[in-house]
């Protein structure tokens, strides 16, 4: 049965007793309401509404799928029966405020601020917008401002909310700009670089600064963010930073050299036709000079392995980059004074970008089997070509052919041609 107001007596008895037993207050005062099951979500919703509206009490909050405790609290505040079957219950904050003042002598705002101050989210948003604008203004003063990759990086930070998180965390974004301004570096160990640029050897060891720089470097180098240590090393090295001079390596075959212990190792390995892996640490032990007039460079170890198996000690000097050239690769090639460098990569967009970079970096470098005439006969069996297209200035028709066919061709598809080239050179 219900009374004349449509309210069951059991609901009225449960909902209308005073918030505290007669003669005493809640333990600890009204602050304890925050922990009561019937009040917890209601007060949390009230806090969110007040913070969004700047403290207005003429707004309404709604609880979805209310519990019995929450339903009875709202009945007690409003004096109106609410069905136990209701999926949502709404209440005006002004009613909650009036109820609390009658029961405790303090209003809704006072109750909420007993546990934590109310934020003015509108004001916060304004401050954050000003701070984001300041961050962007500082970034636009950077050395790389005006480049496409830098603009893409900044736009990505703005669009996915990273700039807001930077502002909220108080990250000194100018440090990120200082790091990027100093890149590319000259094959410098990361701790040395960080100490020189930021006066902190560990600044790029971990944390958000490291992540932001890597994100910028990935866009700069037109590659994906690294998902493992090896790819991260390659990305750091692509901008001239060395995370570990033992991890930076180069795979070689028949590269004779003079200069210290490593020069002897390289020469002895060449005499035996045995492939050898050399670290950047080893290459820096003593000045090195390659004893050759011509060096071939490939991307995939399969080419070097086939040359070793087929030609052995008769193969000409061959260096394998195993993808993006490491600092060790560049250091070794830097010792090939005056030698002709015959360079190739896979026929994909990353590969032709790497070839273009090598031809620009090394005065004696020329493409090796990197023309449209080499590509087209194998394109029919290639894989899907993905990534951002790029020019092939040494042979414009190559880039055009790759765009037209949409196929990538890996080095292994040209293995017969490459080994034939090496056999002719080795025999000569």
C-alpha positions as CSV (number, residue, x, y, z in Angstrom):
1,X,0.0,0.0,0.0
2,X,1.0,3.6,-0.5
3,X,0.0,6.8,1.3
4,X,-1.7,9.7,-0.4
5,X,1.6,10.8,-1.9
6,X,2.2,7.5,-3.6
7,X,4.9,6.5,-1.2
8,X,5.2,3.2,0.6
9,X,5.4,3.5,4.4
10,X,8.5,1.3,4.4
11,X,10.2,3.6,1.9
12,X,9.2,6.7,3.9
13,X,10.5,5.2,7.2
14,X,13.8,4.2,5.6
15,X,14.3,7.5,3.7
16,X,13.3,10.2,6.1
17,X,15.1,9.5,9.3
18,X,17.6,12.2,10.1
19,X,21.0,11.9,8.4
20,X,22.5,11.4,11.9
21,X,21.0,9.7,14.9
22,X,19.3,12.1,17.2
23,X,21.6,13.9,19.6
24,X,24.9,13.3,17.7
25,X,26.6,14.1,14.4
26,X,28.0,11.6,12.0
27,X,31.5,10.3,13.0
28,X,33.9,12.9,11.7
29,X,31.1,15.2,10.5
30,X,29.5,15.5,7.1
31,X,32.7,14.5,5.4
32,X,31.8,10.9,6.2
33,X,28.9,11.2,3.7
34,X,31.4,10.7,0.9
35,X,32.0,7.1,2.0
36,X,28.4,6.1,2.6
37,X,27.0,3.8,-0.2
38,X,23.9,5.9,-0.8
39,X,25.8,9.1,-1.1
40,X,29.1,8.2,-2.7
41,X,28.1,8.3,-6.4
42,X,25.7,11.2,-5.9
43,X,28.4,13.4,-4.4
44,X,30.9,12.3,-7.1
45,X,28.4,13.3,-9.8
46,X,27.8,16.6,-7.9
47,X,31.5,17.4,-7.9
48,X,31.9,16.8,-11.6
49,X,28.9,19.0,-12.4
50,X,30.0,21.8,-10.1
51,X,33.6,21.7,-11.5
52,X,32.2,21.8,-15.1
53,X,29.7,24.6,-14.4
54,X,31.9,26.8,-12.2
55,X,29.9,26.0,-9.0
56,X,26.3,26.4,-10.3
57,X,23.7,24.7,-8.2
58,X,20.9,25.1,-10.7
59,X,22.0,22.0,-12.6
60,X,20.8,18.4,-12.4
61,X,22.8,15.2,-12.0
62,X,21.6,11.7,-12.9
63,X,22.5,8.3,-11.5
64,X,22.2,5.3,-13.8
65,X,21.1,1.9,-12.5
66,X,20.8,3.3,-8.9
67,X,21.2,1.0,-5.9
68,X,18.6,0.8,-3.2
69,X,20.8,2.9,-0.9
70,X,21.0,5.6,-3.6
71,X,17.3,5.5,-4.3
72,X,16.4,5.9,-0.6
73,X,18.9,8.8,-0.2
74,X,17.2,10.6,-3.2
75,X,13.8,9.9,-1.8
76,X,14.9,11.3,1.5
77,X,16.2,14.5,-0.1
78,X,13.3,15.1,-2.4
79,X,10.4,13.7,-0.3
80,X,9.2,12.0,-3.5
81,X,8.9,8.3,-4.0
82,X,11.1,6.8,-6.7
83,X,10.4,3.4,-8.1
84,X,12.8,0.6,-7.4
85,X,12.5,-0.3,-11.1
86,X,13.8,3.1,-12.3
87,X,16.9,2.8,-14.5
88,X,17.9,6.4,-13.9
89,X,17.3,8.9,-11.1
90,X,17.8,12.6,-11.5
91,X,18.1,15.3,-8.8
92,X,18.8,19.1,-8.8
93,X,21.9,20.1,-6.9
94,X,20.0,22.9,-5.3
95,X,17.8,20.3,-3.5
96,X,20.9,18.4,-2.3
97,X,22.4,21.7,-1.0
98,X,19.2,22.6,0.8
99,X,19.0,19.2,2.4
100,X,22.6,19.3,3.6
101,X,22.2,22.7,5.1
102,X,19.1,21.6,7.0
103,X,20.8,18.4,8.3
104,X,24.4,19.6,8.9
105,X,24.4,23.4,8.6
106,X,26.8,23.3,5.7
107,X,26.0,23.3,2.0
108,X,27.0,20.9,-0.8
109,X,30.1,22.9,-1.8
110,X,31.4,22.9,1.8
111,X,30.8,19.1,2.1
112,X,32.7,18.4,-1.1
113,X,35.6,20.7,-0.2
114,X,36.1,18.9,3.1
115,X,37.8,16.1,1.1
116,X,39.3,18.0,-1.8
117,X,39.0,21.4,-3.4
118,X,36.7,21.9,-6.3
119,X,38.4,22.6,-9.6
120,X,37.2,25.3,-11.9
121,X,37.4,23.2,-15.1
122,X,36.4,26.1,-17.3
123,X,39.2,28.1,-15.9
124,X,41.5,25.1,-16.1
125,X,40.7,24.7,-19.8
126,X,41.5,28.3,-20.4
127,X,44.8,28.0,-18.7
128,X,45.6,24.8,-20.5
129,X,44.8,26.4,-23.9
130,X,47.1,29.3,-23.1
131,X,49.9,26.9,-22.0
132,X,49.4,24.8,-25.1
133,X,49.7,27.9,-27.3
134,X,52.9,28.8,-25.4
135,X,54.3,25.3,-26.0
136,X,53.5,25.5,-29.7
137,X,55.0,29.0,-30.0
138,X,58.2,27.8,-28.4
139,X,58.3,24.8,-30.7
140,X,57.8,27.0,-33.8
141,X,61.0,28.8,-32.9
142,X,62.9,25.5,-33.2
143,X,65.6,24.9,-35.9
144,X,63.4,22.5,-37.8
145,X,60.3,24.7,-37.8
146,X,59.0,24.9,-41.4
147,X,59.9,21.3,-42.3
148,X,57.1,19.0,-43.2
149,X,58.1,16.3,-40.6
150,X,58.3,18.8,-37.8
151,X,54.8,20.2,-38.6
152,X,53.4,16.7,-38.8
153,X,54.9,15.9,-35.4
154,X,53.5,19.0,-33.7
155,X,50.1,18.5,-35.3
156,X,50.0,14.9,-34.1
157,X,50.8,16.0,-30.5
158,X,48.0,18.5,-30.6
159,X,45.4,16.2,-32.2
160,X,45.8,13.2,-29.8
161,X,45.9,15.2,-26.6
162,X,49.6,14.8,-25.9
163,X,50.2,18.6,-25.7
164,X,47.5,18.8,-23.0
165,X,49.1,16.0,-21.1
166,X,52.5,17.7,-21.4
167,X,51.0,20.9,-20.0
168,X,49.3,19.1,-17.1
169,X,52.4,17.2,-16.2
170,X,54.5,20.3,-16.3
171,X,57.0,18.7,-18.7
172,X,59.7,21.2,-19.8
173,X,58.8,21.0,-23.5
174,X,61.7,23.4,-24.3
175,X,64.0,20.5,-23.5
176,X,62.4,18.4,-26.3
177,X,62.9,21.3,-28.7
178,X,66.6,21.7,-27.6
179,X,67.2,18.1,-28.3
180,X,65.7,18.2,-31.7
181,X,67.5,21.4,-32.5
182,X,70.8,19.6,-31.8
183,X,70.0,16.7,-34.2
184,X,71.3,15.1,-36.2
185,X,74.3,14.6,-34.1
186,X,77.7,13.4,-35.2
187,X,77.4,9.7,-34.1
188,X,77.5,10.7,-30.4
189,X,76.8,8.4,-27.5
190,X,73.4,9.3,-26.0
191,X,74.7,10.1,-22.5
192,X,77.4,12.4,-23.8
193,X,74.8,14.1,-26.1
194,X,72.3,14.5,-23.2
195,X,74.9,15.9,-20.9
196,X,76.0,18.4,-23.6
197,X,72.5,19.5,-24.6
198,X,70.6,19.2,-21.3
199,X,73.3,19.0,-18.6
200,X,71.9,15.5,-17.6
201,X,73.5,12.3,-18.8
202,X,70.3,10.3,-18.1
203,X,67.8,12.8,-19.6
204,X,67.2,10.5,-22.6
205,X,67.4,7.2,-20.7
206,X,63.6,6.9,-20.0
207,X,60.4,8.9,-19.5
208,X,58.3,11.2,-21.6
209,X,61.2,13.3,-23.0
210,X,62.7,10.2,-24.6
211,X,59.3,9.1,-26.0
212,X,58.6,12.5,-27.5
213,X,62.1,12.7,-29.2
214,X,61.7,9.1,-30.5
215,X,58.2,10.0,-31.9
216,X,59.7,13.0,-33.7
217,X,62.6,11.0,-35.0
218,X,60.3,8.3,-36.4
219,X,58.3,10.9,-38.4
220,X,61.6,12.6,-39.5
221,X,63.0,9.3,-40.7
222,X,59.6,8.2,-42.2
223,X,59.5,5.0,-40.2
224,X,57.2,3.5,-37.6
225,X,57.8,3.9,-33.9
226,X,60.2,1.1,-32.7
227,X,58.6,-1.9,-31.1
228,X,61.9,-3.5,-29.9
229,X,65.4,-2.6,-28.8
230,X,67.0,-3.3,-32.2
231,X,64.6,-1.0,-34.1
232,X,65.0,1.7,-31.4
233,X,68.8,1.5,-31.8
234,X,68.4,1.9,-35.5
235,X,66.2,4.9,-35.1
236,X,68.5,6.6,-32.6
237,X,71.5,6.0,-34.9
238,X,69.5,7.4,-37.9
239,X,69.7,10.8,-36.2
240,X,73.3,10.4,-35.2
241,X,72.9,9.1,-31.6
242,X,74.5,5.9,-30.4
243,X,72.7,4.1,-27.6
244,X,75.4,1.3,-27.3
245,X,78.6,1.0,-29.2
246,X,78.6,-2.7,-28.7
247,X,75.1,-3.1,-30.1
248,X,76.0,-1.1,-33.2
249,X,77.4,-3.6,-35.6
250,X,78.3,-4.2,-39.2
251,X,78.4,-7.5,-41.1
252,X,81.3,-7.8,-43.7
253,X,82.8,-10.2,-46.1
254,X,86.4,-9.9,-47.5
255,X,87.0,-6.3,-46.3
256,X,90.8,-6.0,-46.0
257,X,92.0,-3.2,-43.8
258,X,95.1,-1.8,-42.0
259,X,95.1,-0.3,-38.6
260,X,95.4,-2.0,-35.2
261,X,93.9,-5.3,-34.1
262,X,90.6,-4.9,-36.0
263,X,92.5,-4.2,-39.2
264,X,94.3,-7.5,-38.8
265,X,91.1,-9.4,-38.0
266,X,89.4,-8.1,-41.1
267,X,92.3,-8.9,-43.3
268,X,92.7,-12.5,-41.9
269,X,88.9,-13.1,-42.3
270,X,89.1,-11.8,-45.9
271,X,92.0,-14.2,-46.7
272,X,89.8,-17.1,-45.6
273,X,86.6,-15.8,-47.2
274,X,84.9,-15.8,-43.8
275,X,82.1,-13.3,-42.9
276,X,82.8,-11.2,-39.9
277,X,80.7,-9.0,-37.6
278,X,82.4,-5.9,-36.2
279,X,81.1,-3.6,-33.4
280,X,81.4,0.2,-33.3
281,X,83.4,-0.2,-30.1
282,X,86.0,-2.3,-32.0
283,X,86.1,0.1,-34.9
284,X,86.9,2.9,-32.6
285,X,89.9,1.2,-31.0
286,X,92.4,2.5,-33.6
287,X,92.3,4.4,-36.8
288,X,91.3,2.1,-39.7
289,X,91.8,2.3,-43.5
290,X,90.1,-0.1,-45.9
291,X,92.5,-1.7,-48.3
292,X,90.3,-1.7,-51.4
293,X,89.3,0.3,-54.5
294,X,85.7,-0.8,-54.5
295,X,83.1,-1.8,-51.9
296,X,79.7,-3.4,-52.5
297,X,76.9,-2.6,-50.0
298,X,73.7,-4.7,-49.7
299,X,70.8,-4.7,-47.3
300,X,70.0,-8.3,-46.7
301,X,72.3,-10.9,-45.0
302,X,71.1,-13.5,-47.6
303,X,73.1,-11.7,-50.3
304,X,76.3,-11.8,-48.2
305,X,75.7,-15.4,-47.2
306,X,75.3,-16.4,-50.8
307,X,78.4,-14.5,-51.8
308,X,80.4,-16.3,-49.0
309,X,79.1,-19.7,-50.0
310,X,79.4,-19.3,-53.8
311,X,82.6,-17.2,-54.1
312,X,84.3,-17.4,-50.7
313,X,87.6,-15.5,-50.7
314,X,87.1,-14.6,-54.4
315,X,84.2,-12.3,-53.6
316,X,84.9,-8.6,-53.7
317,X,84.6,-6.5,-50.4
318,X,80.9,-6.7,-49.4
319,X,79.2,-4.9,-46.5
320,X,75.7,-5.7,-45.3
321,X,73.6,-3.0,-43.6
322,X,70.9,-5.4,-42.3
323,X,68.3,-2.7,-42.8
324,X,68.9,0.9,-41.7
325,X,72.7,1.5,-41.7
326,X,74.1,1.6,-38.2
327,X,76.8,4.0,-37.0
328,X,79.1,1.0,-37.3
329,X,78.3,0.7,-41.0
330,X,79.0,4.4,-41.6
331,X,82.2,4.3,-39.5
332,X,83.6,1.4,-41.5
333,X,82.6,3.1,-44.8
334,X,84.2,6.3,-43.6
335,X,87.5,4.4,-43.6
336,X,87.1,3.5,-47.3
337,X,89.1,6.5,-48.5
338,X,88.6,7.1,-52.2
339,X,87.0,3.7,-52.8
340,X,84.0,3.4,-55.1
341,X,80.9,2.4,-53.1
342,X,78.3,0.4,-55.0
343,X,75.1,0.7,-52.9
344,X,71.8,-1.1,-53.1
345,X,68.7,-1.8,-51.0
346,X,65.3,-3.5,-51.4
347,X,63.0,-2.1,-54.0
348,X,60.5,-0.6,-51.5
349,X,60.0,3.0,-50.4
350,X,62.3,2.7,-47.4
351,X,64.9,1.0,-49.5
352,X,65.0,3.7,-52.1
353,X,65.1,6.4,-49.4
354,X,68.1,4.7,-47.8
355,X,69.8,4.5,-51.2
356,X,69.2,8.2,-51.9
357,X,70.6,9.1,-48.5
358,X,73.7,7.0,-49.1
359,X,74.3,8.5,-52.5
360,X,74.1,11.9,-51.0
361,X,76.3,11.0,-48.0
362,X,79.2,9.3,-49.8
363,X,80.9,11.1,-52.7
364,X,82.1,7.8,-54.2
365,X,78.7,6.1,-54.0
366,X,76.8,4.8,-57.1
367,X,73.6,2.7,-57.3
368,X,74.1,-1.0,-57.7
369,X,71.3,-2.7,-59.6
370,X,68.9,0.0,-58.4
371,X,67.3,1.0,-61.8
372,X,63.9,0.5,-63.3
373,X,65.5,-2.0,-65.7
374,X,66.5,-4.1,-62.7
375,X,63.2,-3.7,-60.9
376,X,60.5,-4.3,-63.6
377,X,61.4,-7.9,-64.6
378,X,60.9,-9.0,-60.9
379,X,57.9,-6.7,-60.0
380,X,55.3,-9.3,-61.0
381,X,56.4,-11.6,-58.2
382,X,56.8,-8.8,-55.6
383,X,54.8,-8.0,-52.5
384,X,52.4,-5.1,-51.9
385,X,54.3,-1.8,-51.8
386,X,53.4,0.2,-48.7
387,X,54.6,3.5,-47.2
388,X,55.1,7.0,-48.5
389,X,56.3,7.2,-52.1
390,X,59.6,9.0,-52.7
391,X,61.7,10.2,-55.6
392,X,64.6,8.1,-57.1
393,X,66.8,10.9,-58.4
394,X,69.4,8.6,-59.8
395,X,66.7,7.0,-62.0
396,X,63.4,8.8,-62.0
397,X,61.8,6.1,-64.0
398,X,62.4,3.7,-61.1
399,X,60.1,5.6,-58.7
400,X,57.5,6.0,-61.4
401,X,57.6,2.3,-62.1
402,X,57.2,1.4,-58.4
403,X,54.2,3.8,-58.1
404,X,52.6,2.3,-61.2
405,X,53.1,-1.4,-60.3
406,X,52.6,-1.0,-56.6
407,X,54.9,-3.9,-55.9
408,X,58.0,-4.2,-53.7
409,X,60.9,-6.4,-54.7
410,X,63.3,-7.7,-52.1
411,X,67.0,-8.2,-52.7
412,X,66.7,-12.0,-52.7
413,X,64.7,-11.8,-55.9
414,X,67.8,-10.4,-57.6
415,X,70.2,-12.8,-56.0
416,X,71.4,-14.4,-59.3
417,X,72.2,-11.0,-60.8
418,X,74.0,-9.8,-57.7
419,X,76.2,-12.9,-57.3
420,X,77.0,-12.7,-61.0
421,X,78.1,-9.1,-60.6
422,X,80.3,-10.0,-57.6
423,X,81.8,-13.0,-59.5
424,X,82.8,-10.8,-62.4
425,X,84.4,-8.2,-60.1
426,X,86.1,-10.8,-57.9
427,X,87.5,-12.5,-61.0
428,X,88.9,-9.2,-62.3
